[in-house]
Amino acid sequence: MSKFVSVFVILFIASCGSPSQWNDMDKVPVTSFISSIELVTKAHSVSNARGPGIVSKSQMQEMMRLYDEAYQLSQKTTDESLAKANPELPKYYSLYFREGLRLRLEAWKTGKNYSEIQGSSLLDSWADWYGKAEIHIPKRMVIDSP
């Protein structure tokens, strides 16, 4: 999980492309994208705070809350906005990040170990791709909250 967390701390935000490429309609999807990643990073910080050992019930509840909020925000993204940052981003974000979140939440709520393994694997694949990807988002597209 530490690989996942360290990769998500890095987000490249820079001006790029034609100014007309981005519009105000992209602000909520882009901010939701960034916030969803930040929330998962926070969730992993909760689980890593104590070091090795069993996660307490309150820590697990907090992780589930953060994951659920990240998943809800991930639903507010649009393929069109994400594609402006990187043409492959919509595919990887949907197939690896969003689905990984969904599966981990399912596992935590139902106790389905297979979903936990699948979700973790998808999130690791997302982290691998994201760590190598060039994602360009103009600073003006980021708002305080979605």
N, C-alpha and C positions, 0 to 999 in steps of 0.2 A: 504494500500500500504506500510506502514512502516514495516509491518511484512515481506513483500516480499523483501524490500530493505535490512533489517538487516540480513536476511538469506543469501542473495547473497554476502554479504561482506566477509563471511567465505568460504574459499576454502582450503581444506586439501590437501597439496601437500607433499608427502613423498616418499622415496624410498620404493619399495615393490616388491614382486614377483620376479621371475627369471629375471636377467638382459637381457636374450635373449628374454623374452616376449615382450619387447619394442624395437622398431627400429626407425631409422630416418624417416621412412614413417609416423610415428605417430605424429611427431612434428607439422605439420600444422593443422591436425584435433584437436589435444589437445589444441594448442594455440587458435584456432578458438573457441573452446568450452569455454575456460576461458575468452577470450575477449568478446564473446557474452554476458556472464553474467555481466561482468564489464560495458558494454555499457548500459544494461538495468538498472543497478544500477545508472549510471550517469543520465539516463533519469528520473528516479524517484527522484533523487536529484534536478533536474531542477524543477519538479513539486512541490517539497516540500520546495524550497528555500524561497518562499514568505510567507509560512505558509498557513493558511486557506484562501480560496478565489478562484476567477476565474483565470484560467491560461491564460496568455496573448497570443496573436497570435504568437509572436516571441518565447515564451516558448514552445508553442504547436509545432511549426515548428522544434524547436531543439529536442524536444522529439521524433517527428516522424522521424527525421534524425537519431537519435541514435537507435531507434527501428528498422528502416530499415537496418542500418548497422549491427546491432546484428542479424537480420534475415538472411541477406546475409552471414554473417560468420557462422551462424548455418547450412547453406547448405554445408559448407566445412568440417563438421565433418563426421566421418565414424563410423558406428556401431561397426566395429572391434576394432578401437582404443578406443572408449568409453567403450566397454565391458571389456577392460583390466583394467580400473580404477574401475569398478563395473559392474558385469554381468547384472544388471537391468538398468543401466544408459541409454543405447540406447533407450529403450522403453519409459522411463519417459521423457527423453530429447526431443524425437520426439513428443510424444503424448501430453505432457503438456507444455513444454517450447516453442518449435518451433511453434506448432499449436496455442498456446496462443499469441505469437508474431504476427503471421499471421492474426489472428482474430482481434486483437486490431488495427493493421495497416489498415485492411479492414474497420473497424468501423470508424476510424479517417478520412479515405479518402472518404467514402461513406455516413457516417452519420447513419449507421445501428446500432441502439442501442443494438439489440440482440447480434450482434457480439462482441460488447464491453463487455457485461455481460459474454458471453461465454469465451472470451479471458481472462478476469480478473479472472474468476473462474479457468480456466486451469492454469494460472500462480500462483494462490494461491495454487492449488494442487501441482504444481511443487515445490513451496517453502516449503510446508509441507514435501514432500518426501525428498527433497534435504537437509533440515535441520537435518534430521535423518540419512541420508545415509552416508556410509563410502566410500569416493572416494579417491583413492590412485593413485597419478600421480608422477612419479619421476621428480625431479627438472630439470634434464637434458632434459626432453621432452618439456620444455617451452622455446619458442623462443621469441624474442622481438616483432615481429609482424607477423601475418599470411601472 
